[in-house]
Amino acid sequence: MEIALTGSIAPELAAPPPYLIAGGFRLVELAALSLCEAGKVVIYVEEKIDLPLILEGCRFEIREGIPHDVPKVEVGCVPHLLKTRNLVCGSTRINLGGAEQMATPLESLADIIENNVEIMQTALARLRDLGVELVRGDVRGDVRGDAYIRGRVYEHTYIEGPVVVGPSSAVLPFTYVRPGTVLYYDSKARDEVKNAVLDAYTRKQHGGYLGDSYVSPFVNFGAGTNVSNLKNTLGLIRPSYTSKSYRKLGPVIGEFVKTAIGTLIYGGRFIGPLSHLYGVVDRDVPPLSIYKDGEVVAMDAEKAAEYVRRDLAQFGRGDLYASYLRRLFKKSLF
């Protein structure tokens, strides 16, 4: 079985769209999961990046370049493939059998967060049907509901599924993990996390609330960092990167972002890749910038490149340095 993933999801990050996470797994993994009963799946993408993959139970291969004769699926339609192989979704028309179903593409990371729990429930049910053992690893806390666990869950923790705790990840002591949470790969979380995606190599090791948020790889939260996901007025949150509105939504945080101790981030904000945050963040923050006392200052490019090198080195991922430099500094967005 062959399939190509095309299109984009807002806001643009350094990682290619097929490597974004929905329902606990990268979109390339969800594509494989939806089709793997037919045998090995070959997934074509416009760009590859060597980020970790955690899906078990499916044989799949990712290839760079989009052949003209392969069925094409919009990345925002991939989660819908878990429910049907005969899908009409945006420009996607794919019929691999069964009754036709129509769906609306997920256009932004806010859409993914809004639907994250449902996507995760469907993905975990599919894994269970394939005979994949969901809970493995060192689990010492209290886990209730569906959970895909390959990392470590410490004592004095409470997990309410569905959740995904990937390899080398850890739910640290005295932590409350609520439905929809993802600690994808080598990510750490403490205190309270609710319906939040933490991509690979991300650290939230201190007190603070993180809810209804999308966090990219190589992010570090300083102690006391908190995010908002609900307006005091209970009105709708209107992020800048989409025309839609949401009742509950935290920030989208790009790659290599660092927050200082006591940082507070308003709901619905977009924190661009490689930005550093101090204080109360009540607006979007552009990529490669320093936000402090309500002012944004562009980050020195040479220093920024050195910060990327240091971040990658501490996780033994220096192999990604050239790729991230190209994506962060040469793309027109940045």
Beta strands, then each sheet from edge to edge (+ up, - down):
strand 1: 2-6
strand 2: 21-22
strand 3: 25-26
strand 4: 41-45
strand 5: 60-64
strand 6: 72-74
strand 7: 86-89
strand 8: 92-95
strand 9: 101-103
strand 10: 138-139
strand 11: 142-144
strand 12: 147-149
strand 13: 152-153
strand 14: 157-160
strand 15: 163-165
strand 16: 170-171
strand 17: 175-178
strand 18: 182-183
strand 19: 188-189
strand 20: 192-194
strand 21: 197-198
strand 22: 203-204
strand 23: 209-211
strand 24: 214-215
strand 25: 220-221
strand 26: 226-227
strand 27: 252-253
strand 28: 258-259
strand 29: 264-265
strand 30: 270-271
strand 31: 276-277
strand 32: 280-281
strand 33: 289-292
strand 34: 295-298
sheet 1: 5+ 4+ 1+ 6+
sheet 2: 2+ 3-
sheet 3: 8+ 7- 9-
sheet 4: 10+ 13+ 16+ 19+ 22+
sheet 5: 11+ 14+ 17+ 20+ 23+
sheet 6: 12+ 15+ 18+ 21+ 24+ 27+ 30+
sheet 7: 25+ 28+ 31+ 33+ 34-
sheet 8: 26+ 29+ 32+
end
